[in-house]
Amino acid sequence: MVKDERLLAGIGDDSAVIKINEKLAIIQTIDVFTPIIDDPVIQGKICACNVLNDIYTMGWPDPLSMVSLIAYPPEMPEIIATEMLKGFHEFCVKEGCLIVGGQSIQNPWPLLGGCAIAVADLDKLIYLNGAKDGDFLLLTKPLGIQPAMAAYRLIKEPEPMKEIFELISQEKMEKAIDIAVNIMITSNKPVAKVMQEISVNAATDVTGFGIKGHAEEMAKQSNVDIIIEKLPIIKGTKEMAETFGYPLLEGKAAETAGGMLISVSKDNLENLINLLKKNGVKPYVIGKVIRGTGKVNINENIEIIEYQKT
């Protein structure tokens, strides 16, 4: 690809950042994926949250507009597509993001997503490549979406495998599913607002590559090593991951619309935690940044923090 000085972030980053002039930049991102739950309105909200979180990852809390894309097979009832778009639109409106158009096509399986843009102050953006030796790592949502949604699919089966419920109770699964769905429709906008007030060095969101994969991108681009010492997870998902075969405790289980992974200096750590809490975000200090060459190490005796609704 031809290098252009206007492109400040691109392939390998959460969003593209294009310099307009000495003061302004455009942030642009796109995301599309298949539905993971049956409720079409909630699914629409999950998709919109996942797209907009990539704008917030850059530390910018004000998305400007969204162009949506929906694809579905001819045999799928149109009301399902309509309800997915309804949820998508409702979430964008709540976030202050304009829906300015979209595209619908036929496809063998349903897809939903969109392309979002923001116009941002050039000097207020946060990138993936700024983590520094001595920084602390914060995570703003617990992990465990993939095993929780595997439990969701199991429960939805006409004849679920009863022996699974002998290992993990259906009640525990349902509680974890409720938490997972709430996480996936919880915006990272408050985190981006806080990052406008408290200086941080780097940020990314945790999605399809799991906590380890996204931490590795931060470590490689920042030319540092990252040590993960704690893993906050949804209560019950440890057992679910072990039962269903997902590498949650290895940091490799996929997340959807996950939390922000933030690298922050020791001097700003306490202020960042306090302001996040004031804005309704529960942050977890999960590790640290040291000198290195782009590696991520998860402690062998990792401390597990289980999150449950209070």
C-alpha positions, 0 to 999 in steps of 0.5 A, spaced: 500 500 500 502 506 498 504 510 504 500 517 505 502 522 510 494 523 511 493 516 514 495 516 521 492 509 523 489 504 518 490 496 517 492 493 524 488 499 528 481 499 531 479 505 526 482 508 520 484 516 522 485 520 516 488 527 517 484 533 514 488 539 516 492 541 522 486 541 527 481 535 525 481 528 523 476 523 520 475 517 524 472 511 520 470 504 521 466 498 519 464 492 522 459 486 520 457 480 523 452 474 524 446 474 529 448 471 535 441 471 539 434 470 537 431 477 539 432 481 533 432 488 536 437 486 542 441 483 536 441 490 532 443 494 538 449 489 539 451 490 532 451 498 533 455 497 539 460 493 536 461 498 530 461 504 535 466 502 540 471 502 535 470 510 534 470 510 542 477 506 542 480 512 539 478 516 545 473 520 541 466 520 544 462 523 539 460 519 533 458 523 527 454 518 522 453 511 520 451 507 514 448 501 515 448 494 512 443 488 512 443 482 508 438 476 509 436 470 505 429 471 502 426 465 506 427 469 512 421 473 515 422 481 513 419 483 520 426 480 523 430 484 518 426 490 520 426 489 528 434 488 527 434 495 524 430 498 529 435 496 534 441 498 530 437 505 529 435 506 537 442 504 539 445 509 534 440 515 536 442 514 543 449 515 542 448 521 538 450 518 531 446 519 525 443 514 521 444 517 514 443 511 509 444 504 508 444 498 504 440 491 504 442 485 500 440 478 499 445 473 502 444 465 504 445 467 512 443 474 515 448 479 517 448 486 520 453 492 521 455 498 518 460 504 517 461 509 522 465 516 522 467 521 526 470 528 525 475 529 531 480 534 534 487 531 531 491 532 538 485 528 542 486 522 539 488 515 542 492 510 538 494 503 539 501 504 539 503 508 545 503 503 551 510 505 555 514 501 560 511 502 567 504 503 565 498 499 568 493 495 564 486 497 565 480 493 562 473 496 563 468 490 562 469 482 564 470 477 559 466 471 558 462 472 552 463 466 548 462 461 553 456 464 555 453 465 548 455 457 547 450 456 553 445 460 550 445 456 544 445 450 548 439 452 552 435 454 546 436 447 543 429 443 542 432 437 546 439 440 550 444 435 553 441 434 560 448 431 562 451 438 561 446 441 566 449 436 571 456 439 570 453 447 570 446 448 572 441 452 567 440 457 573 447 459 573 448 459 565 442 463 565 445 468 569 451 468 565 447 469 559 443 475 562 450 479 564 453 477 557 447 480 553 448 487 558 455 487 556 454 487 549 449 493 549 453 497 554 457 502 550 464 504 551 462 512 550 463 513 557 470 511 557 472 515 551 469 521 555 473 520 561 480 519 556 478 526 554 479 528 561 485 523 563 491 522 559 492 515 557 498 512 553 494 507 548 487 503 548 484 498 544 477 494 545 477 487 546 473 483 541 474 477 536 481 476 538 480 475 545 484 479 551 491 476 549 490 477 541 488 484 542 494 485 548 499 483 543 497 488 537 498 493 543 504 490 545 507 489 538 505 496 535 508 499 542 514 495 542 513 493 549 511 487 553 505 486 557 504 481 563 497 479 564 496 478 572 488 478 573 482 476 568 475 479 570 470 474 567 463 473 568 461 468 574 460 461 571 463 462 565 470 459 567 466 452 568 462 453 561 469 455 558 472 448 560 465 444 559 465 447 552 472 447 550 473 455 549 480 458 552 477 463 556 483 462 561 488 463 556 486 469 554 484 467 547 476 466 547 472 471 543 469 477 545 463 481 542 462 489 544 467 488 549 471 492 554 476 497 553 484 495 554 487 501 556 495 503 558 496 508 563 501 511 567 502 510 574 501 517 575 494 517 572 492 511 574 488 513 580 485 519 577 483 514 571 480 509 576 476 514 580 473 518 574 471 511 570 467 509 577 464 516 577 461 515 570 458 508 571 464 504 569 467 498 573 475 498 571 479 492 573 487 493 573 489 487 570 496 487 568 502 492 567 507 494 561 514 492 561 520 493 556 520 488 551 519 486 543 511 485 543 510 479 547 504 478 552 505 473 558 499 471 562 501 469 569 501 461 570 497 462 576 492 467 573 488 471 578 480 470 576 475 475 578 468 473 577 463 478 576 456 477 578 450 482 578 449 485 585 
